[in-house]
């Protein structure tokens, strides 16, 4: 790849739209994994009685599957489905492809706001979800104020998003 095909830092609006595309892909992945798990457990994955109970392994499995989607996408060409559609690519700071270490750091730091869901028992699910949304917005809005438009997880992993083509 020549320097001229990938030398432009991606504008934030393009990143946000690609993220929306990826959210649709993640929803589809989560639904398919949920269906497979429901079929594998004979419909006992989620039980409802006096209280709803979800199998202890289900949410960690979903997290692993979603993280794997992002890590593999970044390692195999630097693009998720949304990034491919909007012609952007994640690279190391020097323009090289991501290492496994960078991809893992990126996905782990990007998912840190999920810990805010632990607020749900104390404050309710509604508060926890709004707090989660605020956490991710802060993670993304950092790109508005730092050089080369890097988010918190880009800074942690030493990566950046570039426009291609």
Secondary structure, 3 states (H helix, E strand, C coil): CCCCCCCEECCHHHHHHHHHHHHHHHHHHHHHHHHHHHHHCCCCCEEECCCEEECCCHHHHHHHHHHHHHHHHHHCCCCCHHHHHCCEEEEECCCCCCCHHHHHHHHHHHHHHHHHHHHHHHHCHHHHHHHHHHHHHHHHHHHHCCHHHCCHHHHHHCEEEEECC
